[in-house]
Amino acid sequence: MIDLYVYYKVREIDADALAPRVRALQQALAGHHAAAAQLKRRPEARDGLQTWMEVYPAVADDFAAVLDAAAQEAGVDAFIAGPRRAEVFTDLAPAASLDTAPCA
């Protein structure tokens, strides 16, 4: 399993049109892929652009490709400025227990 973070720039004038598309996309993915999605944005805009982030925790390793196809089908790219960038994170392995560490 991975955590997928997708961020992109949105023109302020397109934000109201894009939000329902992204939410519908996320709802559909939640139903078919058990993806508990989040939609976030930076609180400030710069040069008429907002930065948005979609967060998909604990999804399958191939989920990025599924998301890309769904975003294209939903027409998301028509409302963003520039590319959608994806970052994948994984959990760190737990640290060794202190109980099993040798004493000095």
ROTORMAR-758557 format. One record per residue: residue number from 1; residue in one letter; x, y, z of N, C-alpha, C in turn. Coordinates in steps of 0.05 Angstrom, whole numbers, padded with zeros to 5 digits, always signed. Layout:
<pators>
+-----+------+--------+--------+--------+--------+--------+--------+--------+--------+--------+
| seq | type |   n_xx |   n_yy |   n_zz |  ca_xx |  ca_yy |  ca_zz |   c_xx |   c_yy |   c_zz |
+-----+------+--------+--------+--------+--------+--------+--------+--------+--------+--------+
| NUM |    A |      X |      Y |      Z |      X |      Y |      Z |      X |      Y |      Z |
...
+-----+------+--------+--------+--------+--------+--------+--------+--------+--------+--------+
</pators>
This chain:
<pators>
+-----+------+--------+--------+--------+--------+--------+--------+--------+--------+--------+
| seq | type |   n_xx |   n_yy |   n_zz |  ca_xx |  ca_yy |  ca_zz |   c_xx |   c_yy |   c_zz |
+-----+------+--------+--------+--------+--------+--------+--------+--------+--------+--------+
|   1 |    M | +00017 | -00024 | +00000 | +00000 | +00000 | +00000 | +00018 | +00025 | +00000 |
|   2 |    I | +00007 | +00046 | -00012 | +00021 | +00071 | -00013 | +00003 | +00094 | -00005 |
|   3 |    D | +00014 | +00117 | +00001 | -00001 | +00142 | +00004 | +00005 | +00159 | -00020 |
|   4 |    L | -00015 | +00168 | -00034 | -00011 | +00184 | -00059 | -00020 | +00212 | -00054 |
|   5 |    Y | -00002 | +00231 | -00061 | -00008 | +00260 | -00059 | -00005 | +00272 | -00086 |
|   6 |    V | -00027 | +00285 | -00095 | -00027 | +00297 | -00122 | -00032 | +00327 | -00119 |
|   7 |    Y | -00014 | +00344 | -00129 | -00018 | +00372 | -00126 | -00016 | +00386 | -00153 |
|   8 |    Y | -00030 | +00409 | -00155 | -00031 | +00424 | -00180 | -00041 | +00452 | -00174 |
|   9 |    K | -00038 | +00470 | -00194 | -00047 | +00497 | -00192 | -00074 | +00500 | -00206 |
|  10 |    V | -00091 | +00516 | -00193 | -00118 | +00521 | -00204 | -00122 | +00551 | -00206 |
|  11 |    R | -00131 | +00560 | -00229 | -00138 | +00588 | -00233 | -00161 | +00595 | -00215 |
|  12 |    E | -00159 | +00617 | -00200 | -00181 | +00624 | -00182 | -00208 | +00625 | -00196 |
|  13 |    I | -00208 | +00634 | -00220 | -00234 | +00637 | -00235 | -00246 | +00609 | -00242 |
|  14 |    D | -00229 | +00588 | -00241 | -00239 | +00561 | -00247 | -00244 | +00544 | -00222 |
|  15 |    A | -00238 | +00554 | -00199 | -00240 | +00538 | -00174 | -00269 | +00527 | -00170 |
|  16 |    D | -00288 | +00544 | -00173 | -00316 | +00536 | -00168 | -00326 | +00515 | -00188 |
|  17 |    A | -00316 | +00515 | -00212 | -00323 | +00495 | -00232 | -00308 | +00469 | -00227 |
|  18 |    L | -00283 | +00471 | -00218 | -00267 | +00447 | -00214 | -00275 | +00431 | -00189 |
|  19 |    A | -00281 | +00444 | -00168 | -00286 | +00430 | -00142 | -00306 | +00408 | -00144 |
|  20 |    P | -00330 | +00412 | -00156 | -00349 | +00390 | -00158 | -00339 | +00367 | -00175 |
|  21 |    R | -00323 | +00373 | -00195 | -00312 | +00352 | -00213 | -00293 | +00334 | -00197 |
|  22 |    V | -00276 | +00347 | -00182 | -00256 | +00331 | -00166 | -00271 | +00315 | -00144 |
|  23 |    R | -00290 | +00328 | -00131 | -00305 | +00313 | -00110 | -00320 | +00289 | -00122 |
|  24 |    A | -00332 | +00292 | -00146 | -00345 | +00270 | -00159 | -00326 | +00248 | -00166 |
|  25 |    L | -00303 | +00256 | -00176 | -00282 | +00237 | -00183 | -00273 | +00221 | -00158 |
|  26 |    Q | -00269 | +00235 | -00136 | -00261 | +00222 | -00112 | -00282 | +00204 | -00101 |
|  27 |    Q | -00307 | +00212 | -00103 | -00329 | +00195 | -00094 | -00331 | +00169 | -00110 |
|  28 |    A | -00327 | +00171 | -00136 | -00328 | +00148 | -00153 | -00305 | +00129 | -00147 |
|  29 |    L | -00281 | +00140 | -00142 | -00258 | +00124 | -00135 | -00261 | +00111 | -00108 |
|  30 |    A | -00274 | +00125 | -00090 | -00279 | +00113 | -00063 | -00297 | +00089 | -00066 |
|  31 |    G | -00317 | +00090 | -00083 | -00335 | +00068 | -00086 | -00323 | +00044 | -00100 |
|  32 |    H | -00305 | +00048 | -00119 | -00293 | +00026 | -00134 | -00266 | +00017 | -00124 |
|  33 |    H | -00252 | +00034 | -00109 | -00225 | +00027 | -00101 | -00219 | +00031 | -00071 |
|  34 |    A | -00240 | +00036 | -00056 | -00238 | +00040 | -00027 | -00217 | +00061 | -00021 |
|  35 |    A | -00216 | +00083 | -00037 | -00197 | +00105 | -00033 | -00210 | +00126 | -00016 |
|  36 |    A | -00201 | +00130 | +00008 | -00212 | +00150 | +00026 | -00198 | +00177 | +00020 |
|  37 |    A | -00208 | +00191 | +00000 | -00195 | +00215 | -00010 | -00200 | +00240 | +00006 |
|  38 |    Q | -00181 | +00258 | +00004 | -00184 | +00284 | +00016 | -00177 | +00305 | -00006 |
|  39 |    L | -00190 | +00328 | -00004 | -00184 | +00350 | -00022 | -00176 | +00374 | -00005 |
|  40 |    K | -00153 | +00385 | -00011 | -00143 | +00408 | +00005 | -00133 | +00430 | -00014 |
|  41 |    R | -00129 | +00453 | -00002 | -00116 | +00475 | -00017 | -00101 | +00493 | +00002 |
|  42 |    R | -00081 | +00506 | -00009 | -00067 | +00525 | +00008 | -00086 | +00548 | +00013 |
|  43 |    P | -00084 | +00561 | +00037 | -00103 | +00582 | +00043 | -00100 | +00607 | +00027 |
|  44 |    E | -00076 | +00612 | +00016 | -00071 | +00636 | +00001 | -00069 | +00630 | -00029 |
|  45 |    A | -00074 | +00649 | -00045 | -00070 | +00647 | -00074 | -00047 | +00666 | -00082 |
|  46 |    R | -00034 | +00659 | -00103 | -00012 | +00675 | -00113 | -00015 | +00679 | -00143 |
|  47 |    D | -00014 | +00703 | -00152 | -00017 | +00710 | -00180 | -00042 | +00697 | -00193 |
|  48 |    G | -00064 | +00697 | -00178 | -00089 | +00687 | -00188 | -00091 | +00656 | -00188 |
|  49 |    L | -00072 | +00643 | -00175 | -00071 | +00614 | -00175 | -00073 | +00603 | -00146 |
|  50 |    Q | -00089 | +00582 | -00143 | -00090 | +00568 | -00118 | -00074 | +00542 | -00121 |
|  51 |    T | -00063 | +00531 | -00100 | -00051 | +00505 | -00101 | -00069 | +00485 | -00087 |
|  52 |    W | -00077 | +00465 | -00101 | -00094 | +00444 | -00090 | -00079 | +00418 | -00087 |
|  53 |    M | -00088 | +00402 | -00068 | -00076 | +00375 | -00064 | -00098 | +00355 | -00059 |
|  54 |    E | -00096 | +00333 | -00074 | -00113 | +00309 | -00069 | -00096 | +00289 | -00054 |
|  55 |    V | -00107 | +00278 | -00032 | -00093 | +00259 | -00016 | -00108 | +00233 | -00016 |
|  56 |    Y | -00093 | +00211 | -00022 | -00105 | +00184 | -00023 | -00088 | +00166 | -00005 |
|  57 |    P | -00095 | +00164 | +00021 | -00079 | +00146 | +00038 | -00086 | +00117 | +00035 |
|  58 |    A | -00065 | +00100 | +00038 | -00068 | +00071 | +00038 | -00083 | +00060 | +00014 |
|  59 |    V | -00073 | +00067 | -00010 | -00084 | +00057 | -00035 | -00065 | +00036 | -00047 |
|  60 |    A | -00075 | +00021 | -00066 | -00059 | +00001 | -00080 | -00036 | +00014 | -00095 |
|  61 |    D | -00015 | -00001 | -00099 | +00009 | +00009 | -00112 | +00004 | +00019 | -00140 |
|  62 |    D | -00016 | +00009 | -00154 | -00023 | +00017 | -00181 | -00044 | +00039 | -00182 |
|  63 |    F | -00051 | +00050 | -00160 | -00073 | +00070 | -00158 | -00067 | +00095 | -00174 |
|  64 |    A | -00042 | +00104 | -00176 | -00035 | +00128 | -00191 | -00045 | +00127 | -00220 |
|  65 |    A | -00041 | +00104 | -00232 | -00050 | +00101 | -00260 | -00081 | +00102 | -00262 |
|  66 |    V | -00094 | +00090 | -00243 | -00124 | +00090 | -00242 | -00133 | +00119 | -00239 |
|  67 |    L | -00121 | +00134 | -00221 | -00128 | +00162 | -00216 | -00123 | +00179 | -00241 |
|  68 |    D | -00100 | +00175 | -00254 | -00095 | +00191 | -00278 | -00116 | +00187 | -00300 |
|  69 |    A | -00124 | +00162 | -00304 | -00144 | +00156 | -00324 | -00171 | +00168 | -00316 |
|  70 |    A | -00178 | +00167 | -00291 | -00203 | +00178 | -00281 | -00203 | +00208 | -00283 |
|  71 |    A | -00181 | +00221 | -00277 | -00179 | +00250 | -00279 | -00181 | +00259 | -00308 |
|  72 |    Q | -00169 | +00245 | -00327 | -00172 | +00251 | -00355 | -00201 | +00249 | -00364 |
|  73 |    E | -00213 | +00227 | -00356 | -00242 | +00223 | -00363 | -00260 | +00244 | -00352 |
|  74 |    A | -00253 | +00254 | -00328 | -00270 | +00275 | -00315 | -00264 | +00303 | -00327 |
|  75 |    G | -00244 | +00306 | -00343 | -00238 | +00332 | -00355 | -00225 | +00351 | -00336 |
|  76 |    V | -00211 | +00341 | -00316 | -00199 | +00358 | -00296 | -00177 | +00377 | -00308 |
|  77 |    D | -00162 | +00367 | -00326 | -00140 | +00383 | -00338 | -00149 | +00409 | -00350 |
|  78 |    A | -00174 | +00410 | -00359 | -00184 | +00435 | -00371 | -00186 | +00458 | -00351 |
|  79 |    F | -00185 | +00452 | -00325 | -00189 | +00472 | -00305 | -00164 | +00477 | -00288 |
|  80 |    I | -00142 | +00465 | -00295 | -00117 | +00470 | -00280 | -00097 | +00484 | -00297 |
|  81 |    A | -00078 | +00497 | -00284 | -00056 | +00511 | -00297 | -00031 | +00495 | -00293 |
|  82 |    G | -00022 | +00482 | -00314 | +00002 | +00465 | -00312 | -00005 | +00436 | -00306 |
|  83 |    P | +00016 | +00421 | -00300 | +00011 | +00392 | -00295 | +00002 | +00385 | -00268 |
|  84 |    R | -00010 | +00361 | -00266 | -00015 | +00349 | -00240 | +00010 | +00334 | -00232 |
|  85 |    R | +00020 | +00338 | -00208 | +00044 | +00325 | -00199 | +00037 | +00305 | -00177 |
|  86 |    A | +00047 | +00281 | -00179 | +00041 | +00260 | -00160 | +00066 | +00253 | -00144 |
|  87 |    E | +00063 | +00249 | -00118 | +00084 | +00240 | -00101 | +00074 | +00216 | -00086 |
|  88 |    V | +00091 | +00196 | -00083 | +00084 | +00171 | -00069 | +00100 | +00170 | -00043 |
|  89 |    F | +00087 | +00163 | -00021 | +00100 | +00159 | +00005 | +00092 | +00132 | +00016 |
|  90 |    T | +00110 | +00120 | +00031 | +00104 | +00095 | +00044 | +00111 | +00098 | +00074 |
|  91 |    D | +00100 | +00080 | +00090 | +00106 | +00081 | +00118 | +00134 | +00072 | +00124 |
|  92 |    L | +00146 | +00083 | +00144 | +00172 | +00074 | +00153 | +00168 | +00048 | +00168 |
|  93 |    A | +00188 | +00030 | +00167 | +00186 | +00006 | +00183 | +00188 | +00013 | +00212 |
|  94 |    P | +00174 | -00001 | +00229 | +00175 | +00006 | +00258 | +00204 | +00002 | +00268 |
|  95 |    A | +00211 | +00019 | +00287 | +00237 | +00017 | +00300 | +00238 | -00009 | +00316 |
|  96 |    A | +00262 | -00019 | +00319 | +00266 | -00043 | +00335 | +00258 | -00037 | +00364 |
|  97 |    S | +00246 | -00056 | +00377 | +00236 | -00052 | +00404 | +00260 | -00048 | +00423 |
|  98 |    L | +00257 | -00030 | +00442 | +00278 | -00025 | +00462 | +00282 | -00050 | +00479 |
|  99 |    D | +00261 | -00066 | +00482 | +00263 | -00090 | +00499 | +00283 | -00110 | +00488 |
| 100 |    T | +00287 | -00110 | +00462 | +00305 | -00130 | +00450 | +00333 | -00119 | +00445 |
| 101 |    A | +00338 | -00094 | +00450 | +00364 | -00082 | +00446 | +00383 | -00091 | +00468 |
| 102 |    P | +00408 | -00096 | +00461 | +00427 | -00104 | +00482 | +00433 | -00081 | +00500 |
| 103 |    C | +00437 | -00087 | +00525 | +00444 | -00067 | +00545 | +00474 | -00062 | +00546 |
| 104 |    A | +00481 | -00038 | +00551 | +00510 | -00031 | +00551 | +00521 | -00034 | +00579 |
+-----+------+--------+--------+--------+--------+--------+--------+--------+--------+--------+
</pators>
